[in-house]
C-alpha cells in the first residue's frame, strides 16, 4: 500500500510532466501562451502561463487538456509521457 506522501509525490510528478509537455507542444506549434489561452476559451494567458511552469501549484485540468490537445493536434496521451 502506498503512503499518502508517495501518492502526493506521484501526482505532483504527473502534473509537472503534463505542464512540461504542454509547453513543449505549444512551442512546437509556434503559439504564444496568449494565443493558446484564447483558442481554448480563456480570457488571457496568465493562468496558462502559471500552469505551464506550475507557479503556485497551478495546473491544467482534464477539460483544459482536452481542448489543448485539439488545438495543438496532439493526442492527449502525449501530455502524460515522460
N, C-alpha and C positions, 0 to 999 in steps of 0.2 A: 504494500500500500504506500502511496506517495504522501509525503508530508505537505502541509499547507505551503511551506516555503518553497518546496520543489515545484508545486503546481504554479505558484505565483511567478517563480523564475522562468518556468517553461512558457507561460503565457506572455510574459514580457519579451522573451526571445522571439516569439511568433510575431508580436506587434512590431518589434524592431525590424524583422525580416520583411514584413509587408511594407512598412514605410520606406525602407531602402529600395525595394523593388518598384514601388510606385514612382519614386523619384527617378530611378534608372529608366523606366519605360517612358515616363513623361519627357525626359530629356532626349531619349532616342527618337521620339516623335517630333521634337523641336517645339514643344509647347511650353509657355511660361506657366507659373503657378496660377496667375490670374486667368489666363486663357482656359486652363483645365477647370478651375473652380467655376467659371461662368458656364462652361459646357455642361457641368453636372448639376447646375442649378443653384450654386452658391452665389451670394451677392458680392463676394470679394475673395481675395486669395489668402487672407491671413490665416484662417483655420487650416486650410490645406497646407500652407507653409509650416505651421506648427506641427501638423500631423506627420509631415514628411521627415522632420527632424526630431519628432517625439518630445518637443518642448512642453514642459509642464504636464507630461503624460498624455498629451493629445494623441489620438489615434483614429484611424479610419474604421467605420462600421461596415457591415455587410452591404448595406444599401449604397454607401459611397463606392465600395469596391466593385459592385455590380455595374454601376454607371461608368466608373473609370475604365473598367475592362472593355466596355462597349466603345467608349470614346477613343481609347488607345488601340483598339482592335487586338487585345491581348487576352488570352484565356485566363479567367480569374484564378485558376490554379497556379499560374506562374508567379503570382504575388506571394505565395506561401513557400516557394522553393528557396533553399539556402544557397 
